[in-house]
Amino acid sequence: MGQKPRGPRHREAYPKLDILQASTSFRSGRNLCVYRHERGGVLGVLQFTPSSDWQTAILFGQLQGPQVPYWSGEFLLRLLQTKNCVTATRRAAACPGCGRRVQMLYCVGGWSCAKCHRLHYRRQLVDRLTLAAEDLQEFEEQLTAPRPKWMHQRTFAKKRAADQASVDRLKPLLKDPWRRVASAAHQARVEGTWMSLRELHQDPQLRPFSIDL
């Protein structure tokens, strides 16, 4: 079993590998996942390469950043066919730590499932009113955001009305004069974006990571 992480104890604070998302991205020509800290820092790149029979996959790359333990190298992951799957090629993974069938793996110095790493969801650890304050801030920012070019005006109007309703619902819960902020240990969040090697080369910030890929 994995060791309890010394840093944040929530899943969102570490690089995540969604096997279904990785498989779908690979078939669309995007087999590189770029991980970023929510404040903009790039943590590294992971390359996902399944075998021709989709029984295994090679994970290759390097990851390191604030509160993210260093990981580098090549790792062989065993893939499993999912039960009641829609397509014959849909896959899960055998957790390298405990061998269970899982859909998500997390990197805390090594790749294993959340149970092995003893990780919780962030919402299980943060105060309810602090979460409400975060949601309120997000909805208020969405109310001032312009309409995306691809979104129809009618859809945008419905979304704007839903955001306003959420603001009206949350404001009565937050009557304290001070702003509620999560502790430093619970502020860390990591997000991944799948892209092709060509897209990686086109981003000056990511170009150094493409040398060994």
N, C-alpha and C positions, 0 to 999 in steps of 0.2 A: 504494500500500500504506500501511497505517497506521503511525504512529510507535510506537516502544517506549514503553510507559507509564512515567512517572517513579515512580509509586507501586507497589503490589503487582503482581506479574506473573501472578497466577492469576485464572482466569475468575470464581471465586466472589466476588471482591472488587468486582465491578462490576454495575450493573443489567443484567439479561438479559431478552431478549424471545424467548420460544419461540413461533414462528409458529403451530404447531398448537394450543398452549394458548390463545393469544390468540384464534384463530378459534373454538375451542370455547366460550370464555368469552363472546365477543361474542354467539354464538347463544343463550346462556342469559341474556342481559341484563346481563352484566358486562363492560364494555369499558374499565374503568379499572384500571390496575395500580399499586398503592401499594408503593413500594420503601422498605424499612427496613434500617438497619444492624443487625447481630445484637444489639447492645447496646441496641436500642430506639429509636434516633433515626430519624425519618422523613426520607428523602432527597428525596422528591417523588412526583409522580403522572404517569403516562403514559396518554394516551387513545388507543385503537386504533380507527380507523374505516375499514373497508373500503368500496370502491366497490360499487355494486349488482351489477356483473359479477365482482367479486372478482379484478380484474386489478391493482388498486393498493390501497394503504391509506395513510391519513394518520396520522402519529404526532404528537401534540401534547402538550406539557407542559413541565415544568421539573424538573431534577434537580441536586442539589448536596449534598455532604456530606464527611465525613472521607475523604480519599484518593480522592474521586470528582470528577473535573473537571466544571466547570459546563457544563450544556447546557440550552438553552431555545429554544422556538419551535415551528415546524411543519415536518414533513418528509414528503415523498412517497416511499413505499416501493413497489417493484414486486413483486407477488406472482406465484408460479409454481405451476402444478398439479404435484403430486408424482407420481413414477413409481410404478406398481403400487399406486395409492391404493385404499383401501377405499371411499371415497365420492368423488363427482365434485367436491365442494367443498373437499376437503382441500388445503391450500396450504403451499408453502415460500416462500422469498423470494430475490430476487436481491441479493446483497451489494452495498451502495452503493459499497464500496471496490474490490472486484475483479470483481464481476459473477457470481461462482460461485453455484450453487444451494445454499442453506444452510437449516437449520432454526432455528439460533440466531444472534441478533445481540447484541452487547454495546456498552454506551455508555461510551466512554472519551473524553469530550469530543465524541463523535459516534458514530453507529451504524454498525458494521461487524462482520464476522465475527471470530472469535478469531484466525484466521491473519493477518488484516490488522493487528490490534492486537498480534500476537505474544504471545498469552496462553497459558499452560499450565494444566493442571489442578493444583489445590492439592496433591493427593496425589503429584504428580511432583516437588514442590519441598520437601516437609516430610519430615523424618527418619522412618523406618519405626517406630521405637520411640515417637516423639512421637505419631504417628497412633494407635498401639496404646494409648497412655495416654489419648488423647482418647476413643477408642472405649470403653475400660474405664470412664471416668467417666460416659459416656452410659448404658451398660448398668446401672451401679450406681444411677444416678438413676431409671431405669425400674423397677428392682426395688422402690423405695420409693414409686413413684407409685400412686395408687389406681386401681381399675378404672374405665374410662370408662363412662358410663351406657349408651351404645349397644352395648357389647361384651358378648357372652354369657360366662358364667362359665367354660365349658369352653374357649372361645377364649382367654380371659384367662389361664387356667392353663397352656395350651400356650405362650403368649407368655412368661409368667413363667419357665417351665422353659427356654425357649430363651435368654432373657436371662441366667439363672444359668449355663447351659452356656458362654456367651460370656465371662462373668466368670471362670469356672474356667479357660478356655483362655488368657485374656490375662494373668492374674496371674503365672504363672510367667515370662513374658517381661519383667516389669517388677520386677526385684529390686533396682534401684538405690534408695538411700535418699532421693534427691531427686526432686522432681516434674518431669517433663518437660513443658515448655511451648514452643509454637511461637514463633518470633521475632515481633516486632511487625509486621513486613511481611507475615507469613503468618497473622495473626490476623483480619484484616478479612474479613467475609462480608456479602453483601447478599442479601436475600430479597424476593420480590415476591408480593403477594396481589391477586387479581382481585376486583373488587366493582362494584356498580352505583353510580350517582350518589346514589341514596337512601341506600345504606349509607354512602357517604362523608359525607353530610350528618349522619348519626346519630352519627358519631364526633367528639366535640369536638376531639380532637387533629388530625383531618384537615380540619375545616371550613374553615380558611384556604385550603386548596388547591383548594377547589371554587368559588372566586369567579370564575375565568376559564374554567371548563369549561362 
